Amino acid sequence: MGKLEKEIIDLLSMSEPLTLLEISERLNRRPKAVFKALRKLFEEGKISCDVRTRKYALEKEYKAGERKEEIEILDIEDLRL
């Protein structure tokens, strides 16, 4: 995960859902760069977007310190025992 993606995850984990421009302003980043990072996070299932409000939020299953990949690895390791 890149630095900007991590900043977005951290921001969304501590706030209400935000629009692209709100995220850009709070992180002091260009909207184009934020949009690319949001698209990547969305494709990875880490964030969701409300179509009506166009606000991005952290997925309920994804916490800033707990990644899906880590959970899946732990499950596979448990099966081996």
Buried (B, 14 or more C-beta within 10 A) or exposed (E): EEEBBEBBBBBBEEEEBBBBEBBBEBBEBEBEEBEBBBEBBBEBEBBBBEEEEEBBBBBEEBEBEEBBEEEEEEEEEEEEE
